[in-house]
C-alpha cells in the first residue's frame, strides 16, 4: 500500500515537471503552436469594410509616411529591443516595422483597441529617389517590379501560422511624403515628394489584452537590383525589400488604456520595463501551472492523511507543502 501511494505521488511530480517544461518551451519559441487553426479571421483584407475610414492601401501609405517621419537614431526599424516602439504612434492603428540585415526580437506595449499594421516585405518608389520617373504609372511599375522579387512569406500570431499570405499584397494610391531631419533616406530635410508603395502586409484587428507573439519573415530572388525605369538609380535600402528579409519576433503586451497611457508617454522603453514584461510572463505560466494541478489537490489531501503516508519522510515533500500553501 505504502509503495503504491509513493509511486503515485512521484508520478504526479514527474507530470508537474513535464507540464511546466511544455509551457516554458512554448513561451520561447515563435514557431510553436497548440493547433493548426488559421489566424486569418483576425486580419483585415483588401475586401474588408475600410478600417477606420481608410482603405487598406491608404493605410499602407500612412505606414510609409510614419516610417519616413522618424529620425534614423530613434527609428523602430533599426531598433533591436523594441525601446522605440512608441515613436510616432497616433490614431487607431499601431505601426510595426521589419529589421535590416539581421534578426530582431522586440518587446512592445500597445494600448488595447489598437489595430496593428506591419509589412512582411514591402517596397516603395518616389520621385525624390527615382528622378527619372515621370508619372504615377511609372512609380507604380517601379514599386511592383521591386516587390516581384519576393518569393516566400511566412508569419504567425501566437504560434499559429497565417495562411495565404500572397492575398495580402497591396498597392497604395499615390501619396505625399515630407522627409524630416536625419531621415532614413539621407535626403535633405523637408524634401517633399510623391510615392507609390507595393507590399505584403499583415493588418491585425485589435488583439485581446495580455501577451501575444507576432513572427514574420520573407525571402527574395535577388538583393542587388537596378530599376529598369531609371537605370542610373539603385534602389534605396529602405525603399526595397532586400536586406529586410530577416526574421522578426514581436512580444506584444496589450494593456488597457489607463495603464498604457503611462507607458506611451515615454519615448524609450527601458531594460527594466523589458525585464518586468518578462516577469509578467512568468506569472502567467505559474498561474497556468497552478490551474493544471488544481485537480490533484483533492488526491493529495486524501493521501496525506493516510497513516502509511504520514509515517514516511516523503510526507514532508515540496508537493505536500505546496498543498498546505495553496490552501492559505
C-alpha positions in Angstrom: 0.0 0.0 0.0 2.7 2.4 1.0 4.8 1.6 -2.1 1.8 2.2 -4.4 0.9 5.6 -2.8 4.5 6.8 -3.1 4.8 5.7 -6.7 1.6 7.6 -7.5 2.8 10.8 -5.8 6.2 10.6 -7.5 4.4 10.1 -10.8 2.5 13.3 -10.1 5.8 15.1 -9.6 7.0 14.0 -13.0 3.7 15.1 -14.6 4.1 18.6 -13.0 7.6 18.9 -14.3 6.6 17.9 -17.8 3.7 20.4 -17.8 6.0 23.2 -16.7 8.6 22.3 -19.3 6.0 22.3 -22.1 4.8 25.8 -21.1 8.3 27.2 -21.0 9.2 25.8 -24.4 6.0 27.3 -25.9 6.7 30.7 -24.5 10.2 30.9 -26.0 9.5 29.5 -29.5 7.8 31.6 -32.1 7.1 28.6 -34.3 5.4 26.6 -31.5 1.6 26.3 -31.7 -1.1 24.3 -29.9 -3.3 23.8 -33.0 -3.2 24.4 -36.7 -6.2 26.7 -36.9 -5.6 29.8 -39.1 -5.4 33.3 -37.7 -6.8 34.8 -40.9 -10.1 35.8 -39.3 -8.1 38.2 -37.1 -6.9 40.1 -40.2 -8.3 42.9 -42.3 -8.3 42.1 -46.1 -8.5 44.2 -49.2 -12.2 43.3 -49.4 -12.9 44.4 -45.8 -15.0 47.4 -45.0 -12.4 50.2 -45.0 -10.9 50.1 -41.5 -11.3 53.3 -39.6 -12.4 55.2 -42.6 -9.5 54.5 -44.9 -8.8 51.7 -47.5 -6.2 49.1 -46.8 -4.0 50.8 -49.5 -4.4 54.2 -47.8 -3.3 52.7 -44.5 -0.1 51.3 -46.1 0.6 54.8 -47.4 0.2 56.1 -43.8 2.7 53.5 -42.7 5.3 54.9 -45.2 4.6 58.5 -44.0 5.1 57.3 -40.4 8.3 55.5 -41.4 9.8 58.5 -43.1 8.9 60.9 -40.4 11.1 59.4 -37.7 14.8 60.2 -37.4 17.2 57.4 -38.0 18.7 57.4 -34.5 15.4 56.6 -32.8 13.8 54.6 -35.7 11.8 51.5 -34.7 13.1 49.7 -37.9 16.7 49.9 -36.6 15.9 49.0 -33.0 16.9 45.6 -31.7 14.9 45.6 -28.4 11.7 47.5 -29.1 12.6 50.5 -27.0 11.5 52.9 -29.8 8.2 51.0 -30.5 6.1 54.1 -29.4 7.8 56.6 -31.7 5.4 58.4 -34.0 2.4 56.4 -32.9 -1.1 58.0 -33.0 -4.6 57.2 -34.1 -6.4 53.8 -34.2 -3.6 51.8 -36.0 -0.3 50.9 -34.5 2.6 50.6 -37.0 5.4 47.9 -36.6 8.5 47.6 -38.8 10.8 44.9 -40.1 14.5 44.6 -39.4 17.6 45.3 -41.6 20.2 42.6 -42.3 19.9 40.7 -39.0 17.1 39.1 -37.0 15.4 41.1 -34.3 13.4 40.3 -31.2 11.4 43.2 -29.8 9.2 43.9 -26.8 6.4 46.4 -27.3 3.5 47.6 -25.2 0.4 48.6 -27.1 -2.9 50.1 -25.8 -6.0 48.0 -26.1 -8.2 48.7 -29.0 -5.4 49.4 -31.5 -5.2 47.6 -34.8 -1.7 46.7 -35.9 -0.2 47.1 -39.4 3.2 45.7 -40.4 5.0 44.7 -43.6 6.3 41.2 -44.1 8.2 42.7 -47.0 7.4 45.9 -48.9 8.7 48.3 -51.5 8.2 52.0 -52.4 9.2 54.3 -55.3 9.2 58.1 -55.1 10.1 60.9 -57.4 12.8 62.0 -54.9 14.5 58.7 -55.0 14.0 57.9 -58.7 14.4 61.2 -60.5 14.0 59.5 -63.9 10.3 58.6 -63.2 7.8 61.0 -64.7 4.3 59.9 -63.6 2.2 57.8 -61.3 2.1 54.8 -63.6 5.9 54.6 -63.7 6.0 54.9 -59.9 3.5 52.0 -59.7 5.5 49.8 -62.1 8.7 50.6 -60.2 7.3 49.5 -56.9 5.7 46.4 -58.5 9.0 45.4 -60.1 10.8 45.5 -56.8 8.1 43.7 -54.9 8.0 40.9 -57.5 11.4 39.8 -56.1 9.6 38.3 -53.1 9.3 34.5 -53.4 8.4 33.4 -49.9 6.4 34.7 -47.0 5.8 33.4 -43.5 4.1 34.7 -40.4 2.4 33.5 -37.3 0.3 35.0 -34.5 0.7 33.4 -31.0 2.4 30.4 -32.7 -0.4 29.8 -35.2 0.6 30.3 -38.9 -1.2 32.8 -41.1 -2.1 31.1 -44.4 -2.4 32.6 -47.9 -0.1 35.5 -47.3 0.0 36.2 -51.0 -3.5 37.6 -50.8 -2.3 40.4 -48.5 -0.2 42.0 -51.3 -1.4 45.6 -51.5 -0.5 48.6 -53.7 -1.1 52.0 -52.3 -2.6 55.0 -54.1 -0.3 57.9 -54.9 0.6 59.6 -51.7 2.6 62.6 -50.5 5.8 62.4 -48.4 7.7 65.1 -46.5 11.0 64.0 -45.1 12.2 65.2 -41.6 15.6 65.8 -40.1 18.1 62.9 -40.1 15.6 60.8 -42.2 16.4 57.3 -43.2 16.7 58.1 -46.9 19.6 60.5 -46.2 17.8 63.1 -48.3 17.6 66.8 -47.3 15.2 67.6 -44.5 11.8 69.0 -45.6 12.1 67.3 -49.0 8.5 66.9 -50.4 7.7 64.3 -53.0 5.1 61.7 -54.1 5.3 58.0 -54.0 3.6 54.6 -54.6 4.2 51.5 -52.5 3.7 47.8 -53.0 4.0 45.1 -50.4 2.8 42.1 -48.5 1.3 43.2 -45.2 -0.4 41.9 -42.0 -3.2 44.2 -40.8 -4.4 42.8 -37.5 -7.7 43.6 -35.8 -7.2 44.7 -32.2 -5.8 41.9 -30.1 -7.2 40.8 -26.7 -5.5 42.2 -23.6 -2.5 40.2 -22.4 0.7 38.9 -24.1 1.0 38.0 -27.8 3.8 36.9 -30.1 3.9 38.0 -33.7 6.5 36.5 -36.0 7.2 37.2 -39.7 9.9 36.7 -42.4 10.3 36.7 -46.2 12.7 35.6 -48.8 13.8 37.2 -52.1 15.1 36.1 -55.5 18.0 38.6 -55.5 19.3 41.5 -53.5 21.2 43.8 -55.8 18.9 45.2 -58.5 18.6 48.4 -60.5 15.2 49.7 -61.6 14.6 49.3 -65.3 12.7 52.6 -65.4 15.7 54.5 -64.1 18.9 52.7 -65.0 21.1 55.1 -63.1 19.3 54.8 -59.7 20.0 51.9 -57.4 17.1 51.3 -55.1 17.4 52.7 -51.6 17.9 50.1 -48.9 14.8 51.2 -47.0 12.6 51.5 -50.1 13.1 48.0 -51.3 12.7 44.6 -49.6 16.3 43.2 -49.9 18.1 43.4 -46.6 14.7 43.3 -44.8 14.2 39.6 -45.4 15.3 38.7 -41.8 13.1 37.1 -39.2 11.3 39.4 -36.7 9.7 38.4 -33.4 7.5 40.9 -31.6 6.5 40.2 -28.0 3.4 42.3 -27.7 1.7 43.3 -24.4 -1.8 44.7 -24.9 -2.8 46.9 -21.9 -5.9 48.8 -21.0 -6.0 52.5 -21.9 -5.3 53.8 -18.4 -2.1 51.8 -17.9 -1.0 52.2 -21.5 -1.1 56.0 -21.3 1.8 56.0 -18.8 3.9 53.7 -21.0 3.3 55.5 -24.2 4.2 58.8 -22.6 7.8 57.6 -22.5 9.7 57.6 -25.8 12.3 55.0 -24.6 11.3 51.6 -23.2 14.0 50.8 -20.6 15.6 47.5 -19.9 13.8 47.5 -16.6 10.5 47.6 -18.4 11.5 44.7 -20.6 12.5 42.7 -17.5 9.2 43.5 -15.9 7.4 42.3 -19.0 9.3 39.0 -18.8 8.3 38.7 -15.2 4.6 39.0 -16.1 5.1 36.1 -18.5 6.5 34.0 -15.6 3.5 34.9 -13.5 1.1 33.8 -16.2 3.0 30.5 -16.6 2.8 30.0 -12.9 -0.9 30.6 -12.9 -1.4 28.1 -15.7 0.6 25.5 -13.9 -1.4 26.0 -10.8 -4.6 25.6 -12.8 -3.3 22.3 -14.2 -2.6 20.8 -10.8 -5.7 22.0 -9.0 -7.4 18.8 -9.7 -4.6 17.0 -7.9 -5.3 18.8 -4.6 -8.1 16.5 -3.6 -6.0 13.4 -4.2 -3.0 14.9 -2.2 -5.3 15.9 0.7 -6.7 12.3 0.9 -3.4 10.5 0.6 -1.6 12.9 3.0 -3.9 11.8 5.8 -3.3 8.1 5.4 -1.1 6.5 8.1 1.2 4.9 5.7 2.0 8.3 4.1 2.3 10.2 7.4 4.9 7.8 8.6 7.2 8.4 5.6 9.7 11.2 5.1 8.1 11.9 1.7 5.1 13.3 3.6 7.1 16.5 4.1 7.9 16.8 0.4 7.5 20.0 -1.6 4.4 18.7 -3.2 2.6 18.2 0.1 4.0 21.6 1.3 2.6 23.2 -1.8 -0.9 21.8 -0.9 -0.7 23.4 2.5 0.5 26.7 1.0 -2.2 26.6 -1.7 -4.9 26.4 1.0 -3.8 29.6 2.7 
